[in-house]
Amino acid sequence: MVRFLSQRIAAALVVLFFLSLVTFAIIHARPGDYGDFVYSSLVARGSSVVEATRVADAARKEYGLDDPLPAQYLNWITGIVTRGDFGHSFFFNRPVGDVVGERLPRTIMLALTCHILASLFGISLGIIAATRQYSWADTLLSFMSFMGLTIPRFLLAIIILYILAFRLNSQNFGTFFSAQFSGAPWSWDKFVDLVQHVWPVVFIATFGGLAFNMRVMRANLLDTLNAQYVETARAKGLPEGAVILKHAVPNALHPLIAYQGVVLPYMLTGEIEVAIVFSLATVGPAIVQSMGVGDVYVTSTFLLVLAGTLLVGNIIADVLLSVLDPRIRIGGSRE
Amino acid sequence: MTDLRVPAERTVAPAPGREPAPEPATGRLAGGESYRVLVWRRFRRSVSGMVGLVLVAALLIMAIFADFWAPVDPKASDVGFSPPVKVSFFAADGSFSPVPFVYPIIESEELDPVTFQPLTGPDYDSPLDVGLFVKGYPYELFGVIPADIHFFAARGNQPVHFLGTDKLGRDLLSRGIIGSRISLMIALIVVTITTVVGTSVGITSGYLGGRFDAWVQRFVDFVLAFPQLPLYLALTTLIPITAPSNVFIAFVIAVLAALLWAQLSREVRGKTLALARIEYVRAAMAVGAGDGRIIFRHVLPNVISHVIVAVTIAIPTVVLLESFLGFLGFAVKPPLISWGLMLQDTGTFSVIGSYPWILSPVVFVLITVFAFNALGDGLRDAVDPY
């Protein structure tokens, strides 16, 4: 197990290294640097051109912006690894690490909530659909899963937003809590308030993932229900419920776990899309705002951190799969 | 799609009474029935697939003859944020008219007491008759044939806004119809590129195998490891804001294509790996057929059905991405028109609250996404008729 884990982590580190190269390239492909930012803000404040040039050059020297690119890359990456220093956000006017540290946990919490809900409901509904194949319930659920995969999430978000804001006159969106709860300690009321604010985001992001899980689970379970060991279990006289839940479902779950590598980015993207529409202070709006003003450090740091999150998620899914399915040999080459 | 359909109909026609093969296994033994006939027969049984096919055909016809369907010049401006007009047979005083007509929306002299915007409302003094094949603004069919006939518009070359107008007073219905061109064009170009690249990389990698395959798959892993949406957003920041709209659109296409090919190549490689072990491919190798011949004659035809399905599913993905990027203001720049660009205004709460009809481009996007997905769904079940 240790060998398997270390292999996966080593592979992930290699991917992360290349990701950081791309991220760095994106940061530097944009014309202009921090020195130009200092220059223009000084000129805008009324200082002379000579003075502004001098300060800008000093800033370039201080941050090492005159160094050759490889040296700058080393500087940037050691800053991240040793000090957690991702650079300075011009737009938020504080270290990028702070912005990320504030918003990323929220995004991950939301995405995880959606993920758990989507898995629970998706798998249960998939079981219901598969055990009642071709009945009205199956047809209805199939239609629902088609809708869930088809309806674009950000459009659904716009429509729900419109209904909430202008038909129901609700004001519970765009923030996590109502004003009176913002500084309060955790309590049941505060939790209810939180749910009232974030349910549209969770609902929309869950819907798509649920549909995806349900479709995969239904197909898998239908395959498994035709297997010989299921027939054997029935022949032994086991009740149908036990046959399905003890013999068929655990075996149908494996491909779903192997799918997590696909589902995770899907859920994360869903959360980001919906949060952008609702302008909920998570990663999504931060990326868009920073893009709009050309604050490349924030954009690309989020890119890097999200990629890291996905890699970790994939490793967890792999480990989970190998724990659940002894047939998968740990340490064997899966590529 | 037409390429699948036309020969199929021709072959099926002489034997209309024949029962469709009930079991997939007997289809192969029936003899003389081509793959296309079987696919078409199976596809026809799928309701959602047929609905999708009809809708996709309608969308393409709409995009090709966009100017003919558009009632009003999409670039001409009129009263801003004017609400949709109602087409009616009954006049305001209750009298009946055999020809449907509308009351055009005009700005009045009075101001709204709250917002101080000029009040808009129907002009009851000058109703306009609505008709089919009406003379309207001039355009060029296929870019060469001058024409001025429009399918459905108000007579007398007067602008009438069936879905209302946007903030600059441009007709939403016409812009939606014309915008389908850019939106679908982006989708088609991106999907063409990703299909060609994805398929060739997938087949080569899967067929050659060995070290080449290992390295290519590493690279594919790497591309897939990126969180897609943030990467699109990060890459689109690189486009200079001052770039002309053609350069801008080319860049968006390049970014979308650069990231979408990987998934397809992974799927195609999987198929190719499975195929390379099948007897007829081994037999071809044994008789000394060249790699090119094996790939094009034996592997590609067996992969292509999967690719066609992947393409139909990929088109709505791109349309959606374009509309989402446009919603954020990063896809298409004026004077080009696309659905994403039209949705850009819907980002402001107050605007959609006061003028909900500017959400109408959503309907275009929804129909497109639904149509291609339904078509792909039907095709997926049909491409494997055996």
Contacts between the chains, C-beta under 8 A, distances in Angstrom:
chain1	res1	chain2	res2	distance
A	15	B	221	7.0
A	15	B	222	5.7
A	15	B	225	5.1
A	18	B	222	5.8
A	19	B	222	7.8
A	19	B	225	6.8
A	19	B	226	7.1
A	22	B	226	7.9
A	23	B	234	7.9
A	26	B	234	5.3
A	26	B	235	6.9
A	26	B	237	7.8
A	26	B	238	6.7
A	29	B	238	5.2
A	30	B	237	6.8
A	30	B	238	6.2
A	31	B	240	7.6
A	146	B	48	7.5
A	146	B	373	7.4
A	146	B	377	6.9
A	149	B	373	7.3
A	150	B	316	7.7
A	150	B	369	5.9
A	150	B	370	5.6
A	150	B	373	4.7
A	151	B	366	7.3
A	151	B	369	7.8
A	152	B	320	4.8
A	152	B	323	7.4
A	152	B	324	7.6
A	152	B	365	6.6
A	152	B	366	7.3
A	152	B	369	6.0
A	154	B	324	5.3
A	154	B	327	6.6
A	155	B	323	7.7
A	155	B	362	5.1
A	155	B	365	6.4
A	155	B	366	6.6
A	158	B	346	5.9
A	158	B	352	7.3
A	158	B	359	6.8
A	158	B	362	6.9
A	159	B	359	7.4
A	159	B	362	7.1
A	161	B	349	7.5
A	161	B	352	7.9
A	162	B	352	5.4
A	162	B	353	7.5
A	162	B	356	6.5
A	162	B	359	6.9
A	165	B	349	6.0
A	165	B	353	6.3
A	166	B	352	7.5
A	166	B	353	4.5
A	166	B	356	7.4
A	265	B	227	5.7
A	265	B	228	6.6
A	268	B	227	6.2
A	269	B	227	7.0
A	269	B	228	6.4
A	269	B	229	4.6
A	272	B	229	5.7
A	272	B	230	7.1
A	273	B	229	6.9
A	273	B	324	6.6
A	276	B	328	7.1
A	277	B	347	7.9
A	283	B	230	7.9
A	287	B	230	5.7
A	287	B	233	5.5
A	287	B	234	7.8
A	288	B	233	6.8
A	288	B	328	5.6
A	291	B	233	5.4
A	291	B	234	7.4
A	291	B	236	7.3
A	291	B	237	4.8
A	291	B	328	7.9
A	291	B	330	7.3
A	292	B	329	7.5
A	294	B	237	6.4
A	296	B	234	7.8
A	296	B	237	6.5
A	299	B	230	7.4
A	299	B	233	6.6
A	299	B	234	4.8
A	299	B	237	6.1
A	300	B	234	5.7
A	302	B	230	5.8
A	303	B	226	7.5
A	303	B	227	6.8
A	303	B	230	4.8
A	303	B	231	6.0
A	303	B	234	5.2
A	306	B	227	4.1
A	306	B	230	5.6
A	307	B	225	6.0
A	307	B	226	5.9
A	307	B	227	5.7
A	309	B	227	7.9
A	310	B	225	6.5
A	310	B	227	5.9
A	311	B	225	6.4
A	335	B	214	6.8
A	335	B	217	6.0
A	335	B	218	7.8
A	335	B	221	7.8
